[in-house]
Amino acid sequence: MASDFGALSLLPPLLAIVLAIATRRAMLSLFIGVWVGGIIYSGSIGVAQMFDWIIDSIGASTFNAKILVFTLLLGAGIALIWRLGGAFAITRFATRKIDSHRRAGITTWLLGLLWNFDDYANNAIVGSSMKDIADEMRMSREKLAYILDSTAAPMATIGLSSWVAFEIGLIRNQYKELGIQGETPTAATTFLQSIPFNMYSILALAMVGIIVVTQRDFGEMLDAENRAQRTGNVIREEANPLQSIKEDLGEPVLDNAPLRMFFLPVSVLVATVITGAAVTGYAPDRNLVQIFENTDIAGALVWGSFGMVATSIVLSQVHDAMSLDETMDTVLDGFATMLPAVSILVLAWSIGSVASALGTGQFVTGLAKGVVSPIQLPAIIFLTSAFISLAIGTSWGTMSIMTPIVIPLAWNIGGNSPSFIAVAVGAMFSGAIFGDNCSPISDTTILASTFAGSDHIDHVRTQMYYAGTVLIATAVIYLLYGLTNLSPLVLLPLGIVVLFGLVYAFSEIDAKRKNISAKPGSKQHSKPNVTSDD
């Protein structure tokens, strides 16, 4: 049960936000936020309480532990696929089918939509698969990183992924706090109802489709795409791309790897996750929603990622590609690539525990009640979540901070309406995804830059124009919803139309100002002379 610490309950999350903005160090900022929470909660130096929260975030939650194991195994699987030449095999195969800049962009986008089990896996697998193909079509690395980043997290938050189970868990915990667990709707039902209100994620996915289909660009992305088409330089000459996967994991050991080096491990991952999720949630008397609520998605992800690793190890031995020692070294290297993400996840869960223990949600609810109206609330929640996620660089951390605030707030302001909670939860998830897309200290943003081979700051700067456009459109849609109560089935198509208009207008204005083509990707080159970091 949360204690009443008043305004002090705001200090840990606010301190984490301010420090993240000032230092650009998400891990350090979250750690200090948890420590300060421990000092406030215990009334002493707070170290013991801080580590209790950190340890509990791993050991007290079976779900959290499974997600950490899945993340590490995923890194190992990706590393093995790379070393076995699977990424190059899929590139050779796809190059025969993809013969234009537009097709490369659309293919990358569609793969991102299909690969919705995890945002890390999305960036790694799709990026590794498409980078060489994109280079052949003279697509700038900045554009490739944008497509990866703006499909990975938005799709993961509404698809069959570890995100969904995490999000349902957050909702369920607050339902218990409010004493409405066991009532209708359940946490899983609330999540499903929130999906149409996760408007930034949906519009961000639509925005990528608009960009790759129309091939219109604006802002610094217009400069990058014109550079790539004009000179063949897919990165700036002065750019400092994040470490190449070749440097992290070494060269692939097979020069002409068969397609099964890619497809078999990935197919085992996908099939095992789907089967595991269905089997663990199934019961004869359960409907689809109840199966979804009771499924062990975290367990299924662990089994799937293990199957991916095991399949890759077998392939390496059957094809005599690597010795067993080399194979296991690659597994360890894959674990290492995921350690920063694992550390951030643990601290994000911990600061969520701080907010619950100090009663941050109850305090903010008391301040907002009578001040914030139901009309304003979705837009305010969205923009607040967007700011926090941009500052601390983690959508999961933002969700952990905001859920104990948002659900009690929506419950009280919305007149104890479960349907209004779904609207508020969708707005919160939307804001968290915006920051995940744009923050330079976001792990997903960093991974997008890494697997696209892009200069990280170039990726952030070019993507900001597009994400900012979606942010504005989303905020307006939330305000319209508050004023009109129109269905998302009406508002979302309106938002997509608005995005089409904005892309056309911005690209034309910017191209005329710079005296360059607004559609640089439409230029075709039969034999591009590509310059890259690899």
Secondary structure, DSSP 8 states (H G I E B T S, - for coil): -----GGGGGHHHHHHHHHHHHH--HHHHHHHHHHHHHHHHHSS--HHHHHHHHHHHHHT-HHHHHHHHHHHHHHHHHHHHHHTTHHHHHHHHHHTT--SHHHHHHHHHHHHHH--S-HHHIIIIIHHHHHHHHHHTT--HHHHHHHHHHHHHHHHTTSSSHHHHHHHHHHHHHHHHHT-TTSSS-HHHHHHHHGGG-HHHHHHHHHHHHHHHH----THHHHHHHHHHHH-BSS-TT--B---HHHHH-S-S-TT--THHHHHHHHHHHHHHHHHHHHHH--TT--HHHHHHH--HHHHHHHHHHHHHHHHHHHHHHTT-S-HHHHHHHHHHHHHHTHHHHHHHHHHHHHHHHHHHHTHHHHHHHHHTTTS-TTTHHHHHHHHHHHHHHHH--HHHHHHHHHHHHHHHHHHHTTS-HHHHHHHHHHHHHHHHHHHHH-TT-HHHHHHHHHHT-BHHHHHHHHHHHHHHHHHHHHHHHHHHHHH---HHHHHHHHHHHHHHHHHHHHHHHHHHHTS-S-GGG---SS---B---
